[in-house]
Amino acid sequence: MGIKFSLTVVIALVLAAFLGVQAAGMTYLFGVIIPYLAVFIFLLGVVYRVITWARSPVPFRIPTTAGQQKSLPWVKQNKLDNPSSTAGVVGRMLLEVLLFRSLFRNTKFELHQGPKVVYQWEKWLWLAGLLFHWCFFVILLRHLRFFTEPVPFFVLMTDRLDGMLQLGLPGVYLTDAIFILAVTYLFIRRVIIPQVRYISLPADYFPLFVLLGIGITGILMRYFLKVDVVRVKELAMSLVTLQPKVPDGIGVLFFIHLFLFSTLFAYFPFSKLMHLGGVFLSPTRNLPNDSRMKRHVNPWNYPVKVHTYEEYEDHFREKMIEAGLPVEKE
């Protein structure tokens, strides 16, 4: 049900852009108004989510641990998986954000006859996720050439390195192929594994279909159904300089591509994709585990009337003596 619904929504988005531009000629709507609206929703949504997370109380140290905590001098501490200092937290966060360290530790277990629990090596999800995220980042970095003039040197360098596989004109970008393969793997895995399919919702399938649509339309524009790159950059520069103008002659495929990306951009802050920002505000990742070195008191604790042992003994002394229990005061 989730697959059909998500796929239907994405197809409807493609048809809306196609009919809106091809039949109704609403190039200004899909080329200017919708991208501006998507950026506004994205910024507003990100600010709202970050403020909401920042206001959530975290009075205690609750980091996820996966190694030995700092304790006695002769016990070796795992400084990355169980950090007790700011430097260790920074190192852990870098490994998490750049290399998906926690996902790399993922293993799969199955219950066989016996009964017998079998653990298996499971690194394909980590590899596909890592390739997808890095390729998406490189593709976004390459697209900066449409929004800058002159184009920064690091964008040109990224473009040359990504297009080093020269198989004709235009050159083939490695990230384009890897991106499509990685997203396809993530989709197939979610469909064929019964446990994953059971917990999957439309919110899990929809971003995958949108990403596939963005990737496929981008590849079609570059290698098969060409668009006027000069006019595309003219549109992009007009949007950046807040002097919007839609040149004539840009194909409808470009507007479909832009509309899908705008949809993803506006949807981003309100979806699971927001883990991009949430990982930095997660107390399970950004706090050191120093509970043995410092006492952390909840600042939101309200005053509570305590009952000391002395008061308890004064209250029950006679009954404690009758029961044969030791007392401090006779």
Backbone hydrogen bonds in HBPLUS format (Angstrom, degrees):
<---DONOR---> <-ACCEPTOR-->    atom                        ^
c    i                          cat <-CA-CA->   ^        H-A-AA   ^      H-
h    n   atom  resd res      DA  || num        DHA   H-A  angle D-A-AA Bond
n    s   type  num  typ     dist DA aas  dist angle  dist       angle   num
A0005-PHE N   A0001-MET O   2.98 MM   4  6.12 165.9  2.00 152.1 156.5     1
A0006-SER N   A0002-GLY O   3.03 MM   4  6.04 166.4  2.05 143.8 148.1     2
A0007-LEU N   A0003-ILE O   2.88 MM   4  5.98 166.7  1.90 154.5 158.8     3
A0008-THR N   A0004-LYS O   2.88 MM   4  5.94 154.3  1.95 144.4 151.8     4
A0009-VAL N   A0005-PHE O   3.01 MM   4  6.26 155.2  2.07 148.2 154.5     5
A0010-VAL N   A0006-SER O   3.06 MM   4  6.35 160.9  2.10 151.0 155.5     6
A0011-ILE N   A0007-LEU O   2.94 MM   4  6.14 162.6  1.97 150.3 155.4     7
A0012-ALA N   A0008-THR O   2.90 MM   4  6.07 152.3  1.97 144.3 152.4     8
A0013-LEU N   A0009-VAL O   2.94 MM   4  6.25 146.7  2.05 143.9 153.0     9
A0014-VAL N   A0010-VAL O   2.98 MM   4  6.32 158.2  2.03 151.3 156.6    10
A0015-LEU N   A0011-ILE O   2.92 MM   4  6.18 163.9  1.94 152.3 156.5    11
A0016-ALA N   A0012-ALA O   2.86 MM   4  5.99 151.4  1.94 143.7 152.0    12
A0017-ALA N   A0013-LEU O   3.06 MM   4  6.32 160.2  2.10 149.5 153.5    13
A0018-PHE N   A0014-VAL O   2.93 MM   4  6.14 161.3  1.96 150.0 156.0    14
A0019-LEU N   A0015-LEU O   2.82 MM   4  5.89 174.8  1.82 153.8 155.7    15
A0020-GLY N   A0016-ALA O   2.87 MM   4  5.73 150.5  1.95 137.4 147.1    16
A0021-VAL N   A0017-ALA O   3.03 MM   4  6.03 152.9  2.10 143.6 148.8    17
A0022-GLN N   A0018-PHE O   2.74 MM   4  5.62 155.6  1.80 150.8 157.7    18
A0023-ALA N   A0019-LEU O   2.98 MM   4  5.00 141.4  2.14 116.9 129.0    19
A0024-ALA N   A0019-LEU O   3.07 MM   5  6.51 152.3  2.15 157.5 166.0    20
A0026-MET N   A0020-GLY O   2.76 MM   6  5.47 172.4  1.77 150.4 148.3    21
A0025-GLY N   A0021-VAL O   3.18 MM   4  4.42 129.5  2.44 102.2 111.5    22
A0030-PHE N   A0026-MET O   3.25 MM   4  6.55 168.7  2.26 152.1 153.8    23
A0031-GLY N   A0027-THR O   2.70 MM   4  5.51 134.2  1.91 139.8 152.9    24
A0032-VAL N   A0028-TYR O   2.92 MM   4  5.33 140.9  2.07 131.7 137.1    25
A0033-ILE N   A0028-TYR O   3.21 MM   5  6.67 158.8  2.26 153.0 158.3    26
A0034-ILE N   A0029-LEU O   2.94 MM   5  6.02 167.5  1.96 170.6 171.1    27
A0036-TYR N   A0032-VAL O   3.07 MM   4  6.18 166.1  2.09 154.1 158.3    28
A0037-LEU N   A0033-ILE O   2.89 MM   4  6.05 158.9  1.93 151.4 158.1    29
A0038-ALA N   A0034-ILE O   2.84 MM   4  6.00 153.0  1.91 151.7 159.0    30
A0039-VAL N   A0035-PRO O   3.03 MM   4  6.28 157.9  2.08 149.4 154.3    31
A0040-PHE N   A0036-TYR O   3.01 MM   4  6.25 160.2  2.05 149.3 154.9    32
A0041-ILE N   A0037-LEU O   2.94 MM   4  6.17 164.8  1.97 151.3 155.0    33
A0042-PHE N   A0038-ALA O   2.87 MM   4  5.99 157.2  1.92 146.1 153.2    34
A0043-LEU N   A0039-VAL O   2.95 MM   4  6.15 171.0  1.96 155.0 156.3    35
A0044-LEU N   A0040-PHE O   2.99 MM   4  6.09 168.0  2.00 151.4 155.4    36
A0045-GLY N   A0041-ILE O   2.79 MM   4  5.81 159.1  1.84 147.5 154.0    37
A0046-VAL N   A0042-PHE O   2.90 MM   4  6.05 162.9  1.93 153.8 158.1    38
A0047-VAL N   A0043-LEU O   3.04 MM   4  6.16 168.0  2.05 151.2 154.5    39
A0048-TYR N   A0044-LEU O   3.01 MM   4  6.15 159.3  2.06 144.7 150.9    40
A0049-ARG N   A0045-GLY O   2.93 MM   4  6.13 164.7  1.96 151.9 155.6    41
A0050-VAL N   A0046-VAL O   2.93 MM   4  6.05 164.7  1.95 153.5 157.7    42
A0051-ILE N   A0047-VAL O   2.96 MM   4  6.06 164.7  1.98 150.7 155.0    43
A0052-THR N   A0048-TYR O   2.97 MM   4  6.10 156.6  2.03 146.0 153.0    44
A0053-TRP N   A0049-ARG O   2.97 MM   4  6.18 161.6  2.00 149.5 153.9    45
A0054-ALA N   A0050-VAL O   2.82 MM   4  5.97 160.8  1.86 150.0 156.1    46
A0055-ARG N   A0051-ILE O   3.02 MM   4  6.11 141.5  2.17 143.5 151.9    47
A0056-SER N   A0053-TRP O   3.10 MM   3  5.30 156.5  2.16 106.0 113.4    48
A0064-THR N   A0284-THR O   2.91 MM 220  4.96 164.0  1.93 122.9 124.1    49
A0066-ALA N   A0081-ASP O   3.18 MM  15  5.12 154.0  2.25 127.9 134.0    50
A0078-ASN N   A0068-GLN O   3.09 MM  10  5.21 171.7  2.10 135.9 138.1    51
A0075-VAL N   A0072-LEU O   3.07 MM   3  5.43 163.7  2.09 116.8 121.8    52
A0082-ASN N   A0078-ASN O   2.93 MM   4  5.55 134.0  2.14 142.9 152.8    53
A0289-ASN N   A0083-PRO O   2.68 MM 206  5.89 167.6  1.70 162.5 158.8    54
A0089-VAL N   A0085-SER O   3.09 MM   4  6.42 151.6  2.17 145.2 153.0    55
A0090-VAL N   A0086-THR O   2.92 MM   4  6.20 159.3  1.96 153.7 158.9    56
A0091-GLY N   A0087-ALA O   2.98 MM   4  6.23 161.7  2.02 148.2 153.1    57
A0092-ARG N   A0088-GLY O   2.91 MM   4  6.08 154.1  1.98 143.5 151.0    58
A0093-MET N   A0089-VAL O   2.84 MM   4  6.05 159.8  1.88 151.8 157.1    59
A0094-LEU N   A0090-VAL O   2.93 MM   4  6.14 158.5  1.98 150.5 156.2    60
A0095-LEU N   A0091-GLY O   3.10 MM   4  6.30 163.9  2.13 146.9 150.8    61
A0096-GLU N   A0092-ARG O   2.92 MM   4  6.10 147.8  2.02 143.4 153.3    62
A0097-VAL N   A0093-MET O   2.80 MM   4  5.95 166.2  1.82 156.2 158.8    63
A0098-LEU N   A0094-LEU O   2.89 MM   4  5.75 164.7  1.91 149.0 154.3    64
A0099-LEU N   A0095-LEU O   2.98 MM   4  5.17 144.4  2.11 121.3 131.7    65
A0101-ARG N   A0095-LEU O   3.34 MM   6  5.65 147.9  2.45 114.6 122.1    66
A0100-PHE N   A0096-GLU O   3.10 MM   4  4.42 133.1  2.33 110.0 115.9    67
A0104-PHE N   A0100-PHE O   3.00 MM   4  6.29 142.9  2.15 148.4 160.0    68
A0104-PHE N   A0101-ARG O   3.08 MM   3  4.98 122.0  2.43  92.9 108.1    69
A0105-ARG N   A0101-ARG O   3.26 MM   4  6.61 134.6  2.48 143.6 154.3    70
A0105-ARG N   A0102-SER O   3.28 MM   3  5.33 136.2  2.49  94.3 105.3    71
A0106-ASN N   A0103-LEU O   3.05 MM   3  5.21 160.4  2.09 108.1 113.0    72
A0108-LYS N   A0120-GLN O   3.18 MM  12  5.13 172.2  2.18 145.5 147.3    73
A0120-GLN N   A0108-LYS O   2.59 MM  12  5.13 158.4  1.63 161.3 168.7    74
A0110-GLU N   A0118-VAL O   2.82 MM   8  5.26 151.1  1.90 146.2 155.4    75
A0118-VAL N   A0110-GLU O   2.81 MM   8  5.26 169.5  1.82 159.6 163.2    76
A0112-HIS N   A0116-LYS O   2.70 MM   4  5.03 170.2  1.71 161.8 158.2    77
A0116-LYS N   A0112-HIS O   3.03 MM   4  5.03 156.3  2.09 128.6 129.5    78
A0127-LEU N   A0123-LYS O   2.93 MM   4  6.17 161.9  1.96 151.5 156.5    79
A0128-ALA N   A0124-TRP O   2.87 MM   4  6.00 166.4  1.89 150.5 154.2    80
A0129-GLY N   A0125-LEU O   2.92 MM   4  5.98 163.8  1.94 148.5 153.6    81
A0130-LEU N   A0126-TRP O   2.90 MM   4  6.00 158.9  1.94 147.8 154.1    82
A0131-LEU N   A0127-LEU O   2.93 MM   4  6.08 167.9  1.95 151.5 154.9    83
A0132-PHE N   A0128-ALA O   2.90 MM   4  5.96 160.6  1.94 147.3 153.3    84
A0133-HIS N   A0129-GLY O   3.07 MM   4  6.19 171.7  2.08 150.0 151.9    85
A0134-TRP N   A0130-LEU O   3.06 MM   4  6.17 169.8  2.07 153.0 156.3    86
A0135-CYS N   A0131-LEU O   2.88 MM   4  5.82 159.2  1.92 146.8 153.4    87
A0136-PHE N   A0132-PHE O   2.95 MM   4  6.02 158.5  1.99 147.9 154.1    88
A0137-PHE N   A0133-HIS O   2.98 MM   4  6.18 153.1  2.06 143.0 150.5    89
A0138-VAL N   A0134-TRP O   2.94 MM   4  6.20 159.9  1.98 148.5 153.5    90
A0139-ILE N   A0135-CYS O   2.87 MM   4  6.07 158.3  1.91 150.4 156.6    91
A0140-LEU N   A0136-PHE O   2.98 MM   4  6.19 160.6  2.02 147.4 152.3    92
A0141-LEU N   A0137-PHE O   2.91 MM   4  6.15 152.3  1.99 145.3 153.7    93
A0142-ARG N   A0138-VAL O   2.84 MM   4  6.13 152.5  1.91 148.5 155.7    94
A0143-HIS N   A0139-ILE O   3.08 MM   4  6.34 146.6  2.20 143.9 152.5    95
A0144-LEU N   A0141-LEU O   3.17 MM   3  5.50 158.4  2.21 106.6 113.3    96
A0145-ARG N   A0142-ARG O   3.26 MM   3  6.22 173.4  2.27 123.2 125.2    97
A0146-PHE N   A0143-HIS O   3.06 MM   3  5.75 162.1  2.10 117.4 122.3    98
A0147-PHE N   A0144-LEU O   3.01 MM   3  5.16 144.5  2.14 103.6 114.1    99
A0155-VAL N   A0152-PRO O   3.18 MM   3  5.47 132.7  2.41 102.5 114.4   100
A0156-LEU N   A0152-PRO O   3.23 MM   4  6.62 158.4  2.28 149.8 155.6   101
A0157-MET N   A0153-PHE O   2.83 MM   4  6.07 156.3  1.88 151.2 158.3   102
A0158-THR N   A0154-PHE O   2.98 MM   4  6.01 157.2  2.03 134.9 141.2   103
A0159-ASP N   A0155-VAL O   2.93 MM   4  6.12 154.2  2.00 144.9 152.2   104
A0160-ARG N   A0156-LEU O   2.97 MM   4  6.24 154.0  2.04 146.4 152.8   105
A0161-LEU N   A0157-MET O   2.95 MM   4  6.18 167.0  1.97 155.1 158.4   106
A0162-ASP N   A0158-THR O   2.90 MM   4  5.94 159.6  1.94 147.5 153.7   107
A0163-GLY N   A0159-ASP O   3.01 MM   4  6.03 146.1  2.13 138.8 147.6   108
A0164-MET N   A0161-LEU O   3.43 MM   3  5.19 157.8  2.49 105.9 104.0   109
A0174-LEU N   A0162-ASP O   3.12 MM  12  5.73 165.8  2.14 149.8 149.8   110
A0166-GLN N   A0164-MET O   3.04 MM   2  5.65 120.1  2.42 109.1  92.7   111
A0178-ILE N   A0174-LEU O   3.08 MM   4  6.32 172.2  2.08 159.2 161.7   112
A0179-PHE N   A0175-THR O   2.81 MM   4  5.67 155.3  1.87 141.3 148.5   113
A0180-ILE N   A0176-ASP O   3.23 MM   4  6.43 165.2  2.25 146.6 149.4   114
A0181-LEU N   A0177-ALA O   3.05 MM   4  6.26 164.6  2.07 150.8 155.4   115
A0182-ALA N   A0178-ILE O   2.84 MM   4  5.96 160.6  1.88 151.6 156.9   116
A0183-VAL N   A0179-PHE O   3.02 MM   4  6.19 169.6  2.03 154.6 157.0   117
A0184-THR N   A0180-ILE O   2.95 MM   4  6.01 157.6  2.00 146.1 153.1   118
A0185-TYR N   A0181-LEU O   2.92 MM   4  6.11 154.9  1.99 145.6 152.3   119
A0186-LEU N   A0182-ALA O   2.99 MM   4  6.28 161.0  2.03 150.4 155.2   120
A0187-PHE N   A0183-VAL O   2.99 MM   4  6.25 149.6  2.08 145.8 153.9   121
A0188-ILE N   A0184-THR O   2.88 MM   4  6.11 170.5  1.89 156.8 159.0   122
A0189-ARG N   A0185-TYR O   2.83 MM   4  5.93 165.1  1.86 155.3 159.7   123
A0190-ARG N   A0186-LEU O   3.24 MM   4  6.27 151.0  2.33 132.3 139.4   124
A0191-VAL N   A0187-PHE O   3.12 MM   4  6.40 131.0  2.37 141.0 154.5   125
A0191-VAL N   A0188-ILE O   3.04 MM   3  5.06 133.3  2.26  96.2 109.5   126
A0192-ILE N   A0188-ILE O   2.89 MM   4  6.06 167.0  1.91 165.5 166.7   127
A0193-ILE N   A0189-ARG O   3.31 MM   4  5.94 155.3  2.37 141.4 145.4   128
A0197-ARG N   A0193-ILE O   2.86 MM   4  6.02 165.7  1.88 164.7 169.7   129
A0198-TYR N   A0194-PRO O   2.91 MM   4  6.01 148.4  2.01 146.2 154.0   130
A0200-SER N   A0197-ARG O   3.32 MM   3  5.10 155.6  2.38  96.8 103.9   131
A0204-ASP N   A0201-LEU O   2.84 MM   3  5.30 154.2  1.91 113.8 122.4   132
A0205-TYR N   A0201-LEU O   3.34 MM   4  6.80 146.8  2.46 147.5 156.7   133
A0206-PHE N   A0202-PRO O   2.88 MM   4  5.82 167.4  1.90 157.8 161.0   134
A0209-PHE N   A0205-TYR O   3.03 MM   4  6.34 160.6  2.07 162.5 167.9   135
A0210-VAL N   A0206-PHE O   2.99 MM   4  6.23 161.3  2.03 156.7 162.3   136
A0211-LEU N   A0207-PRO O   2.87 MM   4  5.99 159.9  1.91 147.2 152.9   137
A0212-LEU N   A0208-LEU O   2.91 MM   4  6.11 157.1  1.96 146.1 152.8   138
A0213-GLY N   A0209-PHE O   2.86 MM   4  6.07 155.1  1.92 144.2 151.4   139
A0214-ILE N   A0210-VAL O   2.86 MM   4  6.15 156.1  1.92 150.2 156.5   140
A0215-GLY N   A0211-LEU O   2.89 MM   4  6.10 164.3  1.91 150.8 155.2   141
A0216-ILE N   A0212-LEU O   2.83 MM   4  5.96 166.1  1.85 153.9 157.7   142
A0217-THR N   A0213-GLY O   3.01 MM   4  6.03 168.6  2.02 147.4 151.1   143
A0218-GLY N   A0214-ILE O   3.00 MM   4  6.05 150.9  2.09 141.3 149.9   144
A0219-ILE N   A0215-GLY O   2.97 MM   4  6.19 156.7  2.03 147.7 153.6   145
A0220-LEU N   A0216-ILE O   2.91 MM   4  6.12 160.7  1.94 152.0 157.7   146
A0221-MET N   A0217-THR O   3.01 MM   4  6.16 154.4  2.08 143.2 149.5   147
A0222-ARG N   A0218-GLY O   3.09 MM   4  6.30 149.9  2.19 142.8 150.7   148
A0223-TYR N   A0219-ILE O   2.93 MM   4  5.94 170.9  1.94 159.4 161.4   149
A0224-PHE N   A0220-LEU O   3.02 MM   4  4.98 146.8  2.13 124.9 133.9   150
A0225-LEU N   A0220-LEU O   2.62 MM   5  5.50 141.6  1.76 143.1 155.2   151
A0232-VAL N   A0228-ASP O   3.05 MM   4  6.35 150.6  2.14 146.3 155.5   152
A0233-LYS N   A0229-VAL O   2.92 MM   4  6.17 158.2  1.97 150.7 155.2   153
A0234-GLU N   A0230-VAL O   2.99 MM   4  6.21 148.5  2.09 139.6 149.1   154
A0235-LEU N   A0231-ARG O   2.97 MM   4  6.24 152.8  2.05 145.6 151.5   155
A0236-ALA N   A0232-VAL O   2.95 MM   4  6.24 161.2  1.98 148.4 153.8   156
A0237-MET N   A0233-LYS O   2.85 MM   4  5.98 167.3  1.87 155.0 157.4   157
A0238-SER N   A0234-GLU O   3.09 MM   4  6.18 148.5  2.19 137.6 146.1   158
A0239-LEU N   A0235-LEU O   3.04 MM   4  6.34 145.4  2.17 146.4 155.4   159
A0240-VAL N   A0236-ALA O   3.04 MM   4  6.35 157.3  2.10 149.3 155.3   160
A0241-THR N   A0237-MET O   3.01 MM   4  6.10 160.5  2.05 147.9 152.7   161
A0243-GLN N   A0238-SER O   2.84 MM   5  4.89 150.6  1.92 156.3 159.7   162
A0242-LEU N   A0239-LEU O   3.26 MM   3  5.11 159.4  2.30  99.9 104.9   163
A0254-PHE N   A0251-GLY O   3.23 MM   3  5.71 136.3  2.43 107.3 116.7   164
A0256-ILE N   A0252-VAL O   3.07 MM   4  6.44 148.7  2.17 149.6 158.7   165
A0257-HIS N   A0253-LEU O   2.98 MM   4  6.21 161.5  2.01 148.3 153.2   166
A0258-LEU N   A0254-PHE O   2.84 MM   4  6.10 161.2  1.87 152.6 157.6   167
A0259-PHE N   A0255-PHE O   2.85 MM   4  5.86 154.3  1.91 139.8 147.3   168
A0260-LEU N   A0256-ILE O   2.97 MM   4  6.16 160.4  2.01 151.8 156.2   169
A0261-PHE N   A0257-HIS O   3.10 MM   4  6.32 159.1  2.14 145.8 151.7   170
A0262-SER N   A0258-LEU O   2.86 MM   4  6.03 155.9  1.92 147.4 154.6   171
A0263-THR N   A0259-PHE O   2.91 MM   4  6.12 153.8  1.98 145.0 152.0   172
A0264-LEU N   A0260-LEU O   2.99 MM   4  6.29 160.4  2.03 148.3 153.0   173
A0265-PHE N   A0261-PHE O   2.86 MM   4  6.04 153.8  1.93 147.7 155.6   174
A0266-ALA N   A0262-SER O   2.93 MM   4  6.15 159.4  1.97 151.2 155.4   175
A0267-TYR N   A0263-THR O   2.92 MM   4  6.01 148.7  2.02 145.2 154.6   176
A0268-PHE N   A0264-LEU O   2.95 MM   4  5.84 131.9  2.18 140.6 151.4   177
A0270-PHE N   A0267-TYR O   3.18 MM   3  5.77 142.6  2.32 118.0 128.0   178
A0271-SER N   A0268-PHE O   3.24 MM   3  5.48 162.9  2.27 122.1 120.5   179
A0274-MET N   A0271-SER O   3.24 MM   3  5.94 169.0  2.25 115.1 118.4   180
A0275-HIS N   A0272-LYS O   3.19 MM   3  6.09 153.9  2.26 122.9 124.2   181
A0276-LEU N   A0273-LEU O   3.25 MM   3  6.41 168.4  2.26 128.0 129.0   182
A0277-GLY N   A0274-MET O   3.03 MM   3  5.70 140.9  2.19 116.4 123.1   183
A0278-GLY N   A0274-MET O   2.99 MM   4  6.21 160.2  2.03 146.1 152.3   184
A0279-VAL N   A0275-HIS O   3.11 MM   4  5.67 153.1  2.18 136.8 137.2   185
A0280-PHE N   A0277-GLY O   3.31 MM   3  5.87 142.5  2.46 110.8 118.8   186
A0281-LEU N   A0278-GLY O   3.03 MM   3  5.19 140.7  2.19 103.1 114.6   187
A0285-ARG N   A0282-SER O   2.98 MM   3  5.51 163.4  2.01 117.0 122.4   188
A0286-ASN N   A0282-SER O   2.93 MM   4  6.05 164.0  1.96 161.6 167.0   189
A0293-MET N   A0290-ASP O   3.02 MM   3  5.28 151.3  2.11 106.9 115.9   190
A0294-LYS N   A0290-ASP O   2.96 MM   4  6.11 147.2  2.07 159.5 168.6   191
A0301-ASN N   A0298-ASN O   3.20 MM   3  5.59 166.3  2.22 115.9 117.3   192
A0312-TYR N   A0308-THR O   2.93 MM   4  6.19 150.2  2.02 142.8 152.1   193
A0313-GLU N   A0309-TYR O   2.73 MM   4  5.99 159.4  1.77 154.0 158.8   194
A0314-ASP N   A0310-GLU O   2.91 MM   4  6.13 157.7  1.96 146.0 152.6   195
A0315-HIS N   A0311-GLU O   3.08 MM   4  6.18 145.5  2.20 138.3 146.9   196
A0316-PHE N   A0312-TYR O   3.02 MM   4  6.27 148.7  2.12 147.6 155.7   197
A0317-ARG N   A0313-GLU O   2.73 MM   4  5.05 109.4  2.23 151.4 156.5   198
A0320-MET N   A0316-PHE O   2.85 MM   4  6.03 151.9  1.93 156.3 165.7   199
A0321-ILE N   A0317-ARG O   2.91 MM   4  6.16 156.7  1.97 155.7 161.3   200
A0322-GLU N   A0318-GLU O   3.01 MM   4  6.21 157.5  2.06 145.0 151.4   201
A0323-ALA N   A0319-LYS O   2.96 MM   4  6.12 143.5  2.10 138.8 148.4   202
A0325-LEU N   A0320-MET O   2.80 MM   5  5.04 153.9  1.87 161.0 155.5   203
A0324-GLY N   A0321-ILE O   3.11 MM   3  5.02 152.3  2.19  97.9 106.5   204
